[in-house]
Amino acid sequence: MAIKLDSSFYHRKDVLKLSRELLGKVLCTDLPGGFTSAVITETEAYAGVEDRASHAFGGRRTKRTEPMFQEGGIAYVYLCYGIHHLFNVVTAGRDTPHAILVRAAKPLEGAAVMLKRRSKAKIDSALMAGPGTMTQAMGITTPLSGESLLKNRIWIEDRGILIAESAIQVGPRVGVDYAAEDAARPYRFIASR
């Protein structure tokens, strides 16, 4: 049975625990092009103002990062390298800018829609293997930044998919070398494929 995650899931403060708990949850979108869903298989936690890898480090607050400072349970989507739209789940309470980057997923429903969005002929391991390809397949773009995850355009469900602790790899985040010692923090979680 599918249960949409509610605000009580997102409002918790432990961004690392939530990042682990998102593994096995199902990301859903009902956007132009059609409905899609996918099992989340990789996440990265970003711990707000004290985390040099976070867009909100030091309390940086800009038009782009404003969604991170809102109540948990909304999307933070930003453009990376001017090409890739990256989807983050905002957690914790207002003015605590914690976010979790969803890095990869496995397709469940809407495969034909995903293939069309990715201009691919068939499903393969690269379809949703990175944060940019995952968002492209799901139809997630920067105009969705600030969108509530409690509504019906983009949301996350618990469908009872359990990932054993022994099947979770933990390591440093990717592409945040600028964050000095914070780059080495074990904030990346991968469900063994």
C-alpha positions as CSV (number, residue, x, y, z in Angstrom):
1,M,0.0,0.0,0.0
2,A,1.3,3.4,-0.9
3,I,1.3,6.1,1.7
4,K,2.3,9.7,0.8
5,L,4.9,11.0,3.2
6,D,3.4,13.8,5.3
7,S,4.9,16.9,7.0
8,S,5.9,14.9,10.1
9,F,8.4,13.0,8.0
10,Y,10.0,16.1,6.6
11,H,10.0,18.3,9.7
12,R,12.5,16.2,11.6
13,K,16.0,17.7,12.2
14,D,18.3,14.8,11.6
15,V,19.1,15.2,8.0
16,L,21.5,12.2,8.0
17,K,18.8,9.9,9.3
18,L,16.3,11.3,6.8
19,S,18.8,10.8,4.0
20,R,19.1,7.1,4.8
21,E,15.3,6.8,5.3
22,L,14.6,8.1,1.8
23,L,16.4,5.1,0.3
24,G,13.6,2.8,-0.9
25,K,11.0,5.5,-0.9
26,V,9.2,6.2,-4.1
27,L,9.5,9.6,-5.8
28,C,6.4,10.4,-7.9
29,T,5.7,13.1,-10.4
30,D,2.5,14.0,-12.2
31,L,3.7,16.6,-14.7
32,P,3.2,17.4,-18.4
33,G,4.1,14.3,-20.3
34,G,2.6,11.9,-17.8
35,F,2.9,10.2,-14.4
36,T,6.2,8.7,-13.4
37,S,7.5,7.0,-10.3
38,A,10.9,5.6,-9.2
39,V,12.6,4.0,-6.2
40,I,15.2,6.3,-4.6
41,T,18.5,4.5,-4.5
42,E,21.0,7.3,-3.7
43,T,21.0,10.4,-1.6
44,E,23.3,13.1,-0.2
45,A,22.6,15.1,3.0
46,Y,23.4,18.8,3.3
47,A,23.4,20.1,6.9
48,G,22.6,23.8,6.4
49,V,24.5,26.8,7.7
50,E,27.4,24.8,9.3
51,D,28.1,22.6,6.2
52,R,30.5,24.2,3.8
53,A,29.1,22.0,1.0
54,S,25.6,23.4,1.5
55,H,24.2,26.3,-0.6
56,A,23.1,27.7,2.7
57,F,26.5,27.6,4.4
58,G,27.1,30.6,6.7
59,G,23.4,31.6,6.4
60,R,23.7,32.5,2.7
61,R,20.2,33.4,1.7
62,T,19.4,34.2,-1.9
63,K,16.4,34.0,-4.2
64,R,17.7,30.6,-5.4
65,T,18.3,29.2,-1.9
66,E,15.2,30.6,-0.3
67,P,13.2,27.3,-0.5
68,M,15.9,25.7,1.7
69,F,14.9,28.1,4.6
70,Q,11.2,27.1,4.4
71,E,9.4,24.4,6.4
72,G,10.5,20.9,5.4
73,G,8.4,19.1,2.8
74,I,9.2,21.2,-0.3
75,A,11.4,20.8,-3.3
76,Y,14.6,22.7,-3.8
77,V,15.6,22.4,-7.4
78,Y,18.6,24.2,-8.8
79,L,20.5,24.3,-12.1
80,C,24.0,22.8,-12.0
81,Y,26.6,23.9,-14.7
82,G,23.7,25.6,-16.5
83,I,22.5,22.2,-17.7
84,H,21.3,19.8,-15.0
85,H,18.2,20.4,-12.8
86,L,19.0,18.8,-9.4
87,F,16.2,17.9,-7.0
88,N,16.6,18.2,-3.3
89,V,14.1,17.4,-0.5
90,V,14.0,20.2,2.1
91,T,13.8,19.0,5.7
92,A,13.6,20.4,9.3
93,G,11.8,23.5,10.3
94,R,11.7,27.0,9.0
95,D,15.1,28.8,8.9
96,T,16.9,25.4,9.3
97,P,18.1,24.9,5.7
98,H,18.7,21.2,5.6
99,A,18.3,19.5,2.2
100,I,18.8,16.1,0.7
101,L,19.9,15.7,-2.9
102,V,18.3,12.7,-4.6
103,R,21.2,11.4,-6.7
104,A,19.7,8.3,-8.4
105,A,16.6,6.1,-8.7
106,K,15.2,3.0,-10.4
107,P,12.2,3.4,-12.6
108,L,8.8,1.9,-11.5
109,E,6.0,3.4,-13.4
110,G,5.8,5.6,-16.5
111,A,8.9,4.1,-18.2
112,A,7.7,5.2,-21.7
113,V,7.4,8.8,-20.4
114,M,10.9,8.6,-18.9
115,L,12.4,7.2,-22.1
116,K,10.9,10.0,-24.1
117,R,12.1,12.7,-21.8
118,R,15.6,11.1,-21.9
119,S,15.5,10.5,-25.7
120,K,16.4,6.9,-25.1
121,A,15.0,3.7,-26.8
122,K,15.2,1.3,-23.9
123,I,15.7,1.2,-20.1
124,D,19.2,0.7,-19.0
125,S,21.3,1.3,-15.9
126,A,22.1,4.8,-17.0
127,L,18.5,6.0,-17.3
128,M,18.4,7.5,-13.8
129,A,22.0,6.9,-12.6
130,G,22.8,10.5,-11.7
131,P,21.0,13.5,-10.2
132,G,20.7,15.2,-13.6
133,T,19.4,12.2,-15.5
134,M,17.1,11.3,-12.7
135,T,15.4,14.7,-12.7
136,Q,15.2,14.7,-16.5
137,A,13.5,11.3,-16.5
138,M,11.0,12.5,-13.8
139,G,10.3,15.8,-15.5
140,I,11.6,17.8,-12.6
141,T,12.9,21.3,-13.5
142,T,13.9,24.5,-11.6
143,P,10.4,26.0,-11.9
144,L,9.4,23.3,-9.4
145,S,11.7,24.8,-6.7
146,G,9.5,25.7,-3.7
147,E,6.8,23.2,-4.7
148,S,5.2,21.4,-1.8
149,L,5.9,17.7,-1.7
150,L,2.5,17.3,0.1
151,K,0.5,18.0,-3.1
152,N,-0.1,16.2,-6.3
153,R,2.6,17.3,-8.8
154,I,5.7,16.0,-7.1
155,W,5.6,13.8,-3.9
156,I,7.3,10.9,-2.2
157,E,5.5,7.7,-1.1
158,D,6.3,4.9,1.3
159,R,5.4,1.6,-0.5
160,G,7.0,-0.7,2.1
161,I,10.3,-1.2,0.3
162,L,12.8,-1.9,3.0
163,I,16.6,-1.5,2.5
164,A,18.6,-3.5,5.0
165,E,21.4,-1.5,6.8
166,S,23.9,-4.1,5.4
167,A,22.8,-3.0,1.8
168,I,23.6,0.7,2.4
169,Q,26.9,2.0,1.4
170,V,28.0,5.2,3.1
171,G,30.7,7.6,1.8
172,P,31.7,11.2,1.0
173,R,29.6,13.4,-1.3
174,V,30.4,13.9,-4.9
175,G,31.7,17.2,-6.5
176,V,32.1,19.2,-3.3
177,D,35.9,19.5,-3.1
178,Y,35.5,23.2,-2.4
179,A,34.0,22.4,1.0
180,A,37.5,21.5,2.5
181,E,37.2,19.0,5.3
182,D,33.4,19.0,5.0
183,A,33.8,17.3,1.6
184,A,35.0,14.2,3.3
185,R,31.9,13.8,5.6
186,P,30.1,10.5,5.2
187,Y,26.9,12.1,4.0
188,R,26.2,10.0,0.8
189,F,24.0,7.0,1.1
190,I,23.7,4.3,-1.7
191,A,21.3,1.3,-1.7
192,S,23.3,-1.6,-3.2
193,R,21.9,-2.3,-6.7
